[in-house]
Amino acid sequence: MVDETVAQLGGLNIACNNAGINRNSAAEETTMKDWDDTININTRGVFMGCQAQAKYMFANGGGRIVNTASMATLLVPHPQKQAAYNCSKAAVVKMTETLACEWADRNVQVNCISPGIVNTALIRESPALAPLVNQWLDQIPMGRLAEVADMQLAFLLLCSQHANPYMTGHNLVVEGAQSLW
């Protein structure tokens, strides 16, 4: 996918790794298939994306990569149970920090965004998740779920021409202060 994008656009200086899945289940009930699928998409996929993107950025003198982690790296969200998801996203934060250190001397800044619960169709239309929204809202000091636009603004903060070129390895938490309560 990265090779095709570079072929079409002629280069790569900004990239975002944003794929993810979450199969809520108690740890003792999580199948190895669900565990592996979650780790493969949420962690391995991000790593593969970073590797593919970085080779072009190295060749072009640098760039910026933003990975999507989760506020689940700062707290254990509840009442839903999601051990595989939490572990996979914690790995994304540590991967981001590690790659930031390894690639800093080649002018590639690697940061991540840790969203709170984002108001998407997945949340609104899920029979399992929609009933939890009011409980989540009680846990968020700002009193609302994040919107997709909140995540877009965070990405722009990290990647715009005005972004701090010295900031790398940062986990930008965008969750309405939920992890602070």
Backbone as JSON Lines, residues from 0, in Angstrom:
{"i":0,"aa":"M","n":[0.82,-1.19,0.0],"ca":[0.0,0.0,0.0],"c":[0.87,1.26,0.0]}
{"i":1,"aa":"V","n":[1.93,1.27,0.8],"ca":[2.81,2.45,0.86],"c":[3.49,2.66,-0.47]}
{"i":2,"aa":"D","n":[3.98,1.58,-1.07],"ca":[4.65,1.7,-2.38],"c":[3.7,2.28,-3.42]}
{"i":3,"aa":"E","n":[2.45,1.83,-3.43],"ca":[1.46,2.35,-4.38],"c":[1.19,3.83,-4.15]}
{"i":4,"aa":"T","n":[1.07,4.22,-2.9],"ca":[0.81,5.62,-2.56],"c":[1.96,6.5,-3.02]}
{"i":5,"aa":"V","n":[3.19,6.07,-2.75],"ca":[4.36,6.85,-3.15],"c":[4.43,6.94,-4.67]}
{"i":6,"aa":"A","n":[4.11,5.85,-5.36],"ca":[4.12,5.86,-6.82],"c":[3.11,6.87,-7.37]}
{"i":7,"aa":"Q","n":[1.95,6.96,-6.73],"ca":[0.91,7.89,-7.19],"c":[1.22,9.33,-6.82]}
{"i":8,"aa":"L","n":[1.76,9.55,-5.62],"ca":[1.96,10.91,-5.13],"c":[3.37,11.44,-5.33]}
{"i":9,"aa":"G","n":[4.29,10.55,-5.61],"ca":[5.66,10.98,-5.87],"c":[6.54,11.14,-4.65]}
{"i":10,"aa":"G","n":[6.05,10.8,-3.49],"ca":[6.86,10.9,-2.28],"c":[6.02,10.68,-1.04]}
{"i":11,"aa":"L","n":[6.69,10.72,0.1],"ca":[5.99,10.52,1.36],"c":[6.74,11.27,2.46]}
{"i":12,"aa":"N","n":[6.06,12.23,3.07],"ca":[6.69,12.92,4.2],"c":[5.81,12.95,5.45]}
{"i":13,"aa":"I","n":[4.55,12.53,5.32],"ca":[3.64,12.42,6.46],"c":[2.87,11.11,6.31]}
{"i":14,"aa":"A","n":[2.75,10.37,7.4],"ca":[2.02,9.11,7.36],"c":[1.27,8.91,8.68]}
{"i":15,"aa":"C","n":[0.17,8.19,8.59],"ca":[-0.64,7.88,9.76],"c":[-0.98,6.4,9.73]}
{"i":16,"aa":"N","n":[-0.78,5.73,10.84],"ca":[-1.15,4.32,11.0],"c":[-2.32,4.27,11.97]}
{"i":17,"aa":"N","n":[-3.52,4.0,11.42],"ca":[-4.74,4.19,12.18],"c":[-5.67,2.99,12.19]}
{"i":18,"aa":"A","n":[-5.27,1.85,11.7],"ca":[-6.16,0.69,11.7],"c":[-6.23,0.09,13.1]}
{"i":19,"aa":"G","n":[-7.36,-0.49,13.42],"ca":[-7.48,-1.13,14.71],"c":[-8.77,-1.9,14.85]}
{"i":20,"aa":"I","n":[-8.74,-2.93,15.69],"ca":[-9.94,-3.7,16.01],"c":[-10.0,-3.87,17.53]}
{"i":21,"aa":"N","n":[-11.19,-4.16,18.01],"ca":[-11.38,-4.45,19.43],"c":[-12.49,-5.48,19.54]}
{"i":22,"aa":"R","n":[-12.14,-6.62,20.07],"ca":[-13.14,-7.67,20.32],"c":[-13.26,-7.81,21.83]}
{"i":23,"aa":"N","n":[-14.23,-7.13,22.37],"ca":[-14.39,-7.11,23.82],"c":[-14.67,-8.52,24.35]}
{"i":24,"aa":"S","n":[-13.84,-8.95,25.27],"ca":[-14.07,-10.21,25.97],"c":[-13.21,-10.22,27.22]}
{"i":25,"aa":"A","n":[-13.7,-10.92,28.23],"ca":[-12.91,-11.08,29.45],"c":[-11.64,-11.84,29.11]}
{"i":26,"aa":"A","n":[-10.56,-11.53,29.8],"ca":[-9.26,-12.14,29.5],"c":[-9.34,-13.66,29.49]}
{"i":27,"aa":"E","n":[-10.03,-14.24,30.46],"ca":[-10.1,-15.7,30.54],"c":[-10.94,-16.32,29.42]}
{"i":28,"aa":"E","n":[-11.72,-15.5,28.74],"ca":[-12.56,-16.0,27.64],"c":[-12.02,-15.63,26.27]}
{"i":29,"aa":"T","n":[-10.95,-14.87,26.21],"ca":[-10.38,-14.44,24.93],"c":[-9.71,-15.62,24.25]}
{"i":30,"aa":"T","n":[-10.15,-15.9,23.04],"ca":[-9.53,-17.0,22.29],"c":[-8.18,-16.55,21.75]}
{"i":31,"aa":"M","n":[-7.33,-17.5,21.47],"ca":[-6.03,-17.16,20.89],"c":[-6.2,-16.55,19.5]}
{"i":32,"aa":"K","n":[-7.25,-16.93,18.79],"ca":[-7.51,-16.31,17.48],"c":[-7.83,-14.83,17.66]}
{"i":33,"aa":"D","n":[-8.71,-14.51,18.61],"ca":[-9.04,-13.1,18.85],"c":[-7.81,-12.33,19.34]}
{"i":34,"aa":"W","n":[-7.03,-12.94,20.23],"ca":[-5.8,-12.3,20.71],"c":[-4.87,-12.02,19.54]}
{"i":35,"aa":"D","n":[-4.6,-13.04,18.72],"ca":[-3.68,-12.89,17.6],"c":[-4.19,-11.88,16.58]}
{"i":36,"aa":"D","n":[-5.49,-11.93,16.27],"ca":[-6.05,-10.96,15.32],"c":[-5.86,-9.53,15.83]}
{"i":37,"aa":"T","n":[-6.12,-9.31,17.1],"ca":[-5.99,-7.98,17.69],"c":[-4.55,-7.5,17.67]}
{"i":38,"aa":"I","n":[-3.63,-8.35,18.1],"ca":[-2.21,-7.98,18.1],"c":[-1.71,-7.77,16.67]}
{"i":39,"aa":"N","n":[-2.13,-8.65,15.76],"ca":[-1.66,-8.53,14.37],"c":[-2.11,-7.24,13.71]}
{"i":40,"aa":"I","n":[-3.34,-6.84,13.92],"ca":[-3.84,-5.62,13.29],"c":[-3.36,-4.38,14.06]}
{"i":41,"aa":"N","n":[-3.54,-4.38,15.36],"ca":[-3.28,-3.17,16.15],"c":[-1.8,-2.9,16.39]}
{"i":42,"aa":"T","n":[-0.99,-3.93,16.45],"ca":[0.43,-3.73,16.76],"c":[1.32,-4.08,15.57]}
{"i":43,"aa":"R","n":[1.2,-5.28,15.08],"ca":[2.04,-5.7,13.95],"c":[1.78,-4.83,12.73]}
{"i":44,"aa":"G","n":[0.52,-4.52,12.46],"ca":[0.18,-3.68,11.32],"c":[0.8,-2.29,11.42]}
{"i":45,"aa":"V","n":[0.79,-1.72,12.61],"ca":[1.41,-0.4,12.81],"c":[2.91,-0.5,12.56]}
{"i":46,"aa":"F","n":[3.54,-1.54,13.07],"ca":[4.98,-1.71,12.86],"c":[5.32,-1.86,11.38]}
{"i":47,"aa":"M","n":[4.54,-2.67,10.69],"ca":[4.77,-2.85,9.25],"c":[4.59,-1.53,8.5]}
{"i":48,"aa":"G","n":[3.58,-0.77,8.88],"ca":[3.37,0.54,8.26],"c":[4.55,1.46,8.51]}
{"i":49,"aa":"C","n":[5.0,1.52,9.74],"ca":[6.14,2.38,10.08],"c":[7.38,1.99,9.29]}
{"i":50,"aa":"Q","n":[7.66,0.72,9.2],"ca":[8.83,0.26,8.44],"c":[8.74,0.7,6.99]}
{"i":51,"aa":"A","n":[7.6,0.45,6.37],"ca":[7.43,0.78,4.95],"c":[7.5,2.28,4.72]}
{"i":52,"aa":"Q","n":[6.91,3.07,5.62],"ca":[6.91,4.52,5.47],"c":[8.3,5.11,5.7]}
{"i":53,"aa":"A","n":[8.99,4.6,6.7],"ca":[10.29,5.17,7.07],"c":[11.32,5.04,5.96]}
{"i":54,"aa":"K","n":[11.29,3.97,5.2],"ca":[12.32,3.82,4.16],"c":[12.24,4.96,3.15]}
{"i":55,"aa":"Y","n":[11.04,5.42,2.85],"ca":[10.9,6.56,1.93],"c":[11.32,7.86,2.62]}
{"i":56,"aa":"M","n":[10.96,7.98,3.88],"ca":[11.32,9.19,4.62],"c":[12.83,9.3,4.8]}
{"i":57,"aa":"F","n":[13.5,8.2,5.07],"ca":[14.96,8.21,5.18],"c":[15.57,8.71,3.88]}
{"i":58,"aa":"A","n":[15.06,8.2,2.77],"ca":[15.6,8.56,1.45],"c":[15.36,10.02,1.1]}
{"i":59,"aa":"N","n":[14.3,10.61,1.69],"ca":[13.93,11.99,1.36],"c":[14.33,12.99,2.44]}
{"i":60,"aa":"G","n":[15.13,12.59,3.4],"ca":[15.62,13.52,4.41],"c":[14.73,13.7,5.62]}
{"i":61,"aa":"G","n":[13.69,12.89,5.76],"ca":[12.88,12.95,6.97],"c":[11.39,12.91,6.71]}
{"i":62,"aa":"G","n":[10.64,12.99,7.79],"ca":[9.19,12.96,7.7],"c":[8.57,12.81,9.08]}
{"i":63,"aa":"R","n":[7.26,12.65,9.08],"ca":[6.51,12.52,10.33],"c":[5.55,11.35,10.23]}
{"i":64,"aa":"I","n":[5.58,10.52,11.24],"ca":[4.67,9.38,11.34],"c":[3.84,9.56,12.6]}
{"i":65,"aa":"V","n":[2.53,9.37,12.48],"ca":[1.64,9.41,13.63],"c":[0.92,8.07,13.72]}
{"i":66,"aa":"N","n":[1.07,7.4,14.84],"ca":[0.4,6.14,15.1],"c":[-0.8,6.38,16.01]}
{"i":67,"aa":"T","n":[-1.81,5.54,15.89],"ca":[-2.96,5.65,16.78],"c":[-2.86,4.59,17.86]}
{"i":68,"aa":"A","n":[-2.79,5.06,19.1],"ca":[-2.8,4.18,20.27],"c":[-4.19,4.29,20.9]}
{"i":69,"aa":"S","n":[-4.27,4.5,22.19],"ca":[-5.57,4.61,22.86],"c":[-5.37,5.1,24.29]}
{"i":70,"aa":"M","n":[-6.37,5.77,24.82],"ca":[-6.31,6.14,26.22],"c":[-6.33,4.89,27.1]}
{"i":71,"aa":"A","n":[-6.63,3.74,26.51],"ca":[-6.58,2.47,27.24],"c":[-5.16,2.13,27.65]}
{"i":72,"aa":"T","n":[-4.19,2.9,27.19],"ca":[-2.81,2.7,27.63],"c":[-2.55,3.41,28.96]}
{"i":73,"aa":"L","n":[-3.48,4.26,29.37],"ca":[-3.33,5.05,30.59],"c":[-4.22,4.57,31.73]}
{"i":74,"aa":"L","n":[-5.27,3.86,31.39],"ca":[-6.21,3.34,32.37],"c":[-6.84,2.08,31.79]}
{"i":75,"aa":"V","n":[-7.54,1.34,32.62],"ca":[-8.25,0.17,32.12],"c":[-9.71,0.6,31.94]}
{"i":76,"aa":"P","n":[-10.13,0.79,30.69],"ca":[-11.51,1.21,30.45],"c":[-12.5,0.19,31.02]}
{"i":77,"aa":"H","n":[-13.61,0.69,31.49],"ca":[-14.63,-0.2,32.03],"c":[-16.01,0.38,31.74]}
{"i":78,"aa":"P","n":[-17.03,-0.39,31.74],"ca":[-17.12,-1.76,32.24],"c":[-16.72,-2.83,31.23]}
{"i":79,"aa":"Q","n":[-16.52,-2.46,29.97],"ca":[-16.16,-3.46,28.97],"c":[-14.82,-4.1,29.3]}
{"i":80,"aa":"K","n":[-14.67,-5.35,28.92],"ca":[-13.42,-6.07,29.16],"c":[-12.71,-6.21,27.82]}
{"i":81,"aa":"Q","n":[-11.42,-5.85,27.79],"ca":[-10.73,-5.79,26.51],"c":[-9.21,-5.91,26.68]}
{"i":82,"aa":"A","n":[-8.78,-6.98,27.31],"ca":[-7.35,-7.15,27.61],"c":[-6.49,-7.14,26.35]}
{"i":83,"aa":"A","n":[-6.92,-7.83,25.31],"ca":[-6.11,-7.9,24.08],"c":[-5.94,-6.5,23.48]}
{"i":84,"aa":"Y","n":[-7.02,-5.75,23.42],"ca":[-6.96,-4.4,22.87],"c":[-6.02,-3.52,23.7]}
{"i":85,"aa":"N","n":[-6.2,-3.53,25.02],"ca":[-5.37,-2.7,25.89],"c":[-3.89,-3.02,25.7]}
{"i":86,"aa":"C","n":[-3.56,-4.3,25.67],"ca":[-2.16,-4.7,25.49],"c":[-1.63,-4.28,24.13]}
{"i":87,"aa":"S","n":[-2.44,-4.44,23.09],"ca":[-1.99,-4.1,21.74],"c":[-1.72,-2.61,21.61]}
{"i":88,"aa":"K","n":[-2.54,-1.79,22.22],"ca":[-2.35,-0.34,22.12],"c":[-1.21,0.15,23.01]}
{"i":89,"aa":"A","n":[-0.99,-0.5,24.15],"ca":[0.17,-0.16,24.98],"c":[1.45,-0.43,24.21]}
{"i":90,"aa":"A","n":[1.45,-1.49,23.43],"ca":[2.62,-1.81,22.6],"c":[2.85,-0.73,21.54]}
{"i":91,"aa":"V","n":[1.79,-0.13,21.03],"ca":[1.93,0.94,20.04],"c":[2.63,2.15,20.65]}
{"i":92,"aa":"V","n":[2.31,2.48,21.89],"ca":[2.98,3.61,22.54],"c":[4.47,3.32,22.7]}
{"i":93,"aa":"K","n":[4.82,2.15,23.19],"ca":[6.23,1.82,23.37],"c":[6.94,1.73,22.02]}
{"i":94,"aa":"M","n":[6.28,1.21,21.0],"ca":[6.86,1.17,19.66],"c":[7.13,2.58,19.16]}
{"i":95,"aa":"T","n":[6.18,3.48,19.36],"ca":[6.34,4.87,18.94],"c":[7.55,5.5,19.61]}
{"i":96,"aa":"E","n":[7.68,5.29,20.91],"ca":[8.82,5.85,21.64],"c":[10.14,5.27,21.13]}
{"i":97,"aa":"T","n":[10.15,3.97,20.88],"ca":[11.36,3.3,20.42],"c":[11.77,3.77,19.04]}
{"i":98,"aa":"L","n":[10.81,3.82,18.12],"ca":[11.12,4.27,16.76],"c":[11.54,5.73,16.75]}
{"i":99,"aa":"A","n":[10.93,6.54,17.61],"ca":[11.34,7.96,17.71],"c":[12.82,8.06,18.06]}
{"i":100,"aa":"C","n":[13.27,7.24,18.97],"ca":[14.69,7.26,19.35],"c":[15.57,6.73,18.23]}
{"i":101,"aa":"E","n":[15.16,5.62,17.62],"ca":[15.98,5.01,16.58],"c":[16.07,5.87,15.32]}
{"i":102,"aa":"W","n":[15.04,6.63,15.02],"ca":[14.99,7.35,13.75],"c":[15.21,8.85,13.88]}
{"i":103,"aa":"A","n":[15.41,9.34,15.09],"ca":[15.59,10.78,15.3],"c":[16.78,11.32,14.51]}
{"i":104,"aa":"D","n":[17.86,10.56,14.43],"ca":[19.05,11.04,13.73],"c":[18.86,11.07,12.22]}
{"i":105,"aa":"R","n":[17.74,10.53,11.74],"ca":[17.43,10.59,10.31],"c":[16.23,11.5,10.05]}
{"i":106,"aa":"N","n":[15.93,12.34,11.04],"ca":[14.91,13.38,10.9],"c":[13.5,12.83,10.67]}
{"i":107,"aa":"V","n":[13.21,11.67,11.23],"ca":[11.86,11.13,11.18],"c":[11.28,11.22,12.59]}
{"i":108,"aa":"Q","n":[10.26,12.07,12.74],"ca":[9.58,12.2,14.02],"c":[8.44,11.18,14.05]}
{"i":109,"aa":"V","n":[8.39,10.43,15.14],"ca":[7.34,9.42,15.31],"c":[6.61,9.75,16.61]}
{"i":110,"aa":"N","n":[5.33,10.03,16.5],"ca":[4.48,10.34,17.64],"c":[3.22,9.49,17.56]}
{"i":111,"aa":"C","n":[2.43,9.52,18.62],"ca":[1.15,8.81,18.55],"c":[0.06,9.65,19.21]}
{"i":112,"aa":"I","n":[-1.15,9.33,18.84],"ca":[-2.34,9.94,19.41],"c":[-3.06,8.84,20.18]}
{"i":113,"aa":"S","n":[-3.48,9.16,21.4],"ca":[-4.27,8.22,22.2],"c":[-5.67,8.79,22.39]}
{"i":114,"aa":"P","n":[-6.57,8.4,21.5],"ca":[-7.94,8.9,21.61],"c":[-8.68,8.27,22.78]}
{"i":115,"aa":"G","n":[-9.64,9.03,23.28],"ca":[-10.62,8.44,24.18],"c":[-11.66,7.73,23.33]}
{"i":116,"aa":"I","n":[-12.83,7.57,23.86],"ca":[-13.9,6.91,23.12],"c":[-14.43,7.89,22.09]}
{"i":117,"aa":"V","n":[-14.38,7.47,20.82],"ca":[-14.75,8.35,19.72],"c":[-16.17,8.02,19.26]}
{"i":118,"aa":"N","n":[-16.96,9.04,19.08],"ca":[-18.35,8.91,18.66],"c":[-18.4,8.53,17.18]}
{"i":119,"aa":"T","n":[-18.45,7.24,16.93],"ca":[-18.5,6.72,15.56],"c":[-19.72,5.81,15.41]}
{"i":120,"aa":"A","n":[-20.0,5.43,14.19],"ca":[-21.1,4.5,13.93],"c":[-20.87,3.18,14.67]}
{"i":121,"aa":"L","n":[-19.62,2.77,14.79],"ca":[-19.31,1.53,15.51],"c":[-19.85,1.58,16.93]}
{"i":122,"aa":"I","n":[-19.7,2.7,17.6],"ca":[-20.21,2.86,18.97],"c":[-21.72,2.99,18.96]}
{"i":123,"aa":"R","n":[-22.23,3.88,18.13],"ca":[-23.67,4.18,18.12],"c":[-24.52,2.99,17.71]}
{"i":124,"aa":"E","n":[-24.02,2.14,16.81],"ca":[-24.84,1.07,16.25],"c":[-24.55,-0.3,16.85]}
{"i":125,"aa":"S","n":[-23.63,-0.39,17.77],"ca":[-23.28,-1.68,18.37],"c":[-24.24,-2.02,19.5]}
{"i":126,"aa":"P","n":[-24.91,-3.17,19.42],"ca":[-25.81,-3.56,20.51],"c":[-25.07,-3.73,21.84]}
{"i":127,"aa":"A","n":[-23.79,-4.07,21.79],"ca":[-23.02,-4.26,23.02],"c":[-22.48,-2.94,23.58]}
{"i":128,"aa":"L","n":[-22.13,-2.0,22.7],"ca":[-21.47,-0.77,23.15],"c":[-22.41,0.4,23.37]}
{"i":129,"aa":"A","n":[-23.43,0.55,22.54],"ca":[-24.33,1.7,22.66],"c":[-24.9,1.86,24.07]}
{"i":130,"aa":"P","n":[-25.27,0.77,24.76],"ca":[-25.79,0.94,26.12],"c":[-24.76,1.45,27.13]}
{"i":131,"aa":"L","n":[-23.47,1.41,26.79],"ca":[-22.42,1.85,27.71],"c":[-22.13,3.34,27.63]}
{"i":132,"aa":"V","n":[-22.66,4.01,26.61],"ca":[-22.31,5.42,26.37],"c":[-22.58,6.28,27.6]}
{"i":133,"aa":"N","n":[-23.73,6.14,28.23],"ca":[-24.04,6.98,29.39],"c":[-23.08,6.73,30.55]}
{"i":134,"aa":"Q","n":[-22.66,5.48,30.73],"ca":[-21.66,5.19,31.77],"c":[-20.34,5.87,31.44]}
{"i":135,"aa":"W","n":[-19.94,5.8,30.18],"ca":[-18.69,6.44,29.77],"c":[-18.76,7.96,29.96]}
{"i":136,"aa":"L","n":[-19.89,8.54,29.6],"ca":[-20.04,9.99,29.73],"c":[-19.86,10.43,31.18]}
{"i":137,"aa":"D","n":[-20.31,9.61,32.13],"ca":[-20.12,9.93,33.55],"c":[-18.65,9.9,33.95]}
{"i":138,"aa":"Q","n":[-17.81,9.25,33.16],"ca":[-16.38,9.12,33.47],"c":[-15.52,10.17,32.74]}
{"i":139,"aa":"I","n":[-16.14,10.99,31.92],"ca":[-15.4,11.97,31.11],"c":[-15.71,13.37,31.63]}
{"i":140,"aa":"P","n":[-14.73,14.05,32.22],"ca":[-14.99,15.39,32.76],"c":[-15.59,16.37,31.75]}
{"i":141,"aa":"M","n":[-15.22,16.26,30.48],"ca":[-15.78,17.18,29.48],"c":[-17.22,16.83,29.11]}
{"i":142,"aa":"G","n":[-17.72,15.67,29.56],"ca":[-19.12,15.33,29.39],"c":[-19.54,14.92,28.0]}
{"i":143,"aa":"R","n":[-18.6,14.56,27.15],"ca":[-18.96,14.12,25.8],"c":[-17.91,13.15,25.29]}
{"i":144,"aa":"L","n":[-18.31,12.36,24.3],"ca":[-17.35,11.51,23.61],"c":[-16.53,12.37,22.66]}
{"i":145,"aa":"A","n":[-15.37,11.88,22.31],"ca":[-14.56,12.56,21.3],"c":[-15.27,12.45,19.95]}
{"i":146,"aa":"E","n":[-15.04,13.42,19.11],"ca":[-15.54,13.39,17.74],"c":[-14.37,13.12,16.8]}
{"i":147,"aa":"V","n":[-14.66,12.64,15.62],"ca":[-13.6,12.39,14.63],"c":[-12.8,13.67,14.4]}
{"i":148,"aa":"A","n":[-13.47,14.81,14.37],"ca":[-12.78,16.09,14.16],"c":[-11.74,16.36,15.25]}
{"i":149,"aa":"D","n":[-11.98,15.9,16.47],"ca":[-10.99,16.06,17.54],"c":[-9.71,15.31,17.21]}
{"i":150,"aa":"M","n":[-9.85,14.14,16.61],"ca":[-8.67,13.35,16.24],"c":[-7.95,13.98,15.03]}
{"i":151,"aa":"Q","n":[-8.73,14.52,14.11],"ca":[-8.13,15.19,12.96],"c":[-7.29,16.39,13.4]}
{"i":152,"aa":"L","n":[-7.8,17.15,14.35],"ca":[-7.05,18.3,14.86],"c":[-5.77,17.87,15.56]}
{"i":153,"aa":"A","n":[-5.82,16.76,16.28],"ca":[-4.61,16.25,16.94],"c":[-3.57,15.85,15.9]}
{"i":154,"aa":"F","n":[-4.02,15.19,14.84],"ca":[-3.1,14.8,13.76],"c":[-2.47,16.04,13.14]}
{"i":155,"aa":"L","n":[-3.28,17.05,12.86],"ca":[-2.74,18.29,12.28],"c":[-1.75,18.97,13.22]}
{"i":156,"aa":"L","n":[-2.03,18.92,14.51],"ca":[-1.1,19.5,15.48],"c":[0.28,18.86,15.37]}
{"i":157,"aa":"L","n":[0.31,17.56,15.12],"ca":[1.58,16.84,15.04],"c":[2.24,16.91,13.66]}
{"i":158,"aa":"C","n":[1.46,17.24,12.62],"ca":[2.0,17.14,11.25],"c":[1.97,18.41,10.43]}
{"i":159,"aa":"S","n":[1.4,19.48,10.93],"ca":[1.32,20.69,10.11],"c":[2.71,21.3,9.94]}
{"i":160,"aa":"Q","n":[2.79,22.27,9.06],"ca":[4.07,22.95,8.83],"c":[4.52,23.71,10.08]}
{"i":161,"aa":"H","n":[3.6,23.94,11.01],"ca":[3.93,24.65,12.24],"c":[4.24,23.7,13.41]}
{"i":162,"aa":"A","n":[4.18,22.41,13.15],"ca":[4.45,21.43,14.21],"c":[5.9,21.54,14.67]}
{"i":163,"aa":"N","n":[6.11,21.27,15.92],"ca":[7.44,21.36,16.51],"c":[8.32,20.23,15.97]}
{"i":164,"aa":"P","n":[9.38,20.56,15.24],"ca":[10.24,19.51,14.67],"c":[11.08,18.8,15.72]}
{"i":165,"aa":"Y","n":[11.09,19.32,16.94],"ca":[11.86,18.71,18.02],"c":[11.02,17.71,18.83]}
{"i":166,"aa":"M","n":[9.72,17.67,18.57],"ca":[8.83,16.78,19.32],"c":[8.76,15.43,18.63]}
{"i":167,"aa":"T","n":[9.26,14.42,19.3],"ca":[9.19,13.06,18.78],"c":[9.08,12.1,19.96]}
{"i":168,"aa":"G","n":[8.39,11.0,19.76],"ca":[8.19,10.03,20.83],"c":[7.08,10.41,21.79]}
{"i":169,"aa":"H","n":[6.26,11.36,21.39],"ca":[5.21,11.87,22.28],"c":[3.91,11.11,22.07]}
{"i":170,"aa":"N","n":[3.19,10.88,23.16],"ca":[1.86,10.29,23.13],"c":[0.87,11.4,23.45]}
{"i":171,"aa":"L","n":[0.19,11.91,22.43],"ca":[-0.77,13.0,22.59],"c":[-2.12,12.4,22.98]}
{"i":172,"aa":"V","n":[-2.52,12.63,24.21],"ca":[-3.75,12.06,24.75],"c":[-4.9,13.03,24.48]}
{"i":173,"aa":"V","n":[-5.95,12.52,23.83],"ca":[-7.1,13.35,23.44],"c":[-8.35,12.61,23.89]}
{"i":174,"aa":"E","n":[-8.73,12.82,25.18],"ca":[-9.82,12.03,25.74],"c":[-10.68,12.79,26.74]}
{"i":175,"aa":"G","n":[-10.7,14.12,26.64],"ca":[-11.58,14.91,27.49],"c":[-11.29,14.79,28.98]}
{"i":176,"aa":"A","n":[-10.05,14.46,29.33],"ca":[-9.57,14.32,30.71],"c":[-10.05,13.04,31.39]}
{"i":177,"aa":"Q","n":[-10.56,12.08,30.63],"ca":[-11.08,10.84,31.23],"c":[-10.02,10.1,32.03]}
{"i":178,"aa":"S","n":[-8.79,10.08,31.55],"ca":[-7.75,9.33,32.26],"c":[-7.28,10.03,33.53]}
{"i":179,"aa":"L","n":[-7.73,11.24,33.76],"ca":[-7.31,11.99,34.95],"c":[-8.23,11.78,36.14]}
{"i":180,"aa":"W","n":[-9.42,11.22,35.89],"ca":[-10.36,10.98,36.99],"c":[-10.14,9.63,37.59]}
